[in-house]
């Protein structure tokens, strides 16, 4: 059973320890919790929007805190 109050945002790097990477996490979250918005980052690879789940955003490293804040604001505007 899904949690009653899931997170509103997920911010993940593509490269993570463990059995799944950040893209798989983004896919799982987008499928199970479509109202949760996802921002994916990486310093090792560049992603095109078509490679991300719907309504997810990509932020390449290195980035400035203001760039992250802008994307979070963009995603906040998409919250239903």
C-alpha positions in Angstrom: 0.0 0.0 0.0 1.4 3.4 -0.9 2.2 5.9 1.8 -0.7 8.3 2.7 1.5 11.3 2.1 4.3 10.7 -0.3 7.1 13.2 -1.0 6.2 16.1 -3.3 9.7 16.1 -5.0 12.5 13.7 -5.7 15.9 15.0 -6.5 18.3 12.2 -7.6 21.6 11.7 -9.2 21.7 9.1 -12.0 24.7 7.4 -10.3 23.6 5.9 -7.0 24.8 3.0 -4.9 22.7 0.0 -4.9 20.7 -2.1 -7.4 18.9 0.7 -9.2 20.2 4.0 -10.7 18.5 7.4 -10.6 16.7 6.9 -13.9 15.1 3.7 -12.6 14.1 5.5 -9.4 12.6 8.3 -11.5 10.6 5.7 -13.5 9.4 3.9 -10.4 8.3 7.2 -8.7 6.6 8.5 -11.8 4.7 5.3 -12.3 3.7 4.7 -8.7 3.3 8.3 -7.6 2.5 10.4 -10.7 1.9 13.6 -8.6 5.5 13.4 -7.2 7.8 15.6 -9.4 11.3 14.4 -10.2 14.5 16.3 -11.0 17.4 14.1 -12.1 21.1 15.3 -12.1 24.4 14.0 -13.4 27.9 15.1 -14.1 28.8 12.1 -16.2 26.1 12.0 -18.8 23.6 14.3 -20.6 20.0 13.4 -21.0 17.4 14.5 -23.5 13.9 15.2 -22.3 12.6 12.0 -24.1 14.9 9.9 -21.9 13.2 11.0 -18.8 9.8 10.0 -17.4 7.0 12.5 -18.2 7.1 15.7 -16.2 10.6 15.0 -15.0 13.5 17.5 -15.5 17.2 17.1 -15.9 19.8 19.4 -14.3 23.4 18.8 -15.5 26.3 19.1 -13.1 27.9 21.4 -12.2 24.9 23.7 -11.5 24.3 26.7 -9.4 21.9 26.7 -6.4 19.8 29.3 -8.3 19.4 26.8 -11.2 18.2 24.1 -8.9 15.9 26.6 -7.2 14.4 27.6 -10.6 13.7 24.0 -11.5 12.1 23.3 -8.1 9.9 26.3 -8.6 9.0 25.0 -12.1 8.1 21.7 -10.7 6.1 23.3 -7.8 4.0 25.0 -10.5 3.2 21.6 -11.9 1.9 20.2 -8.7 -1.8 19.3 -8.9 
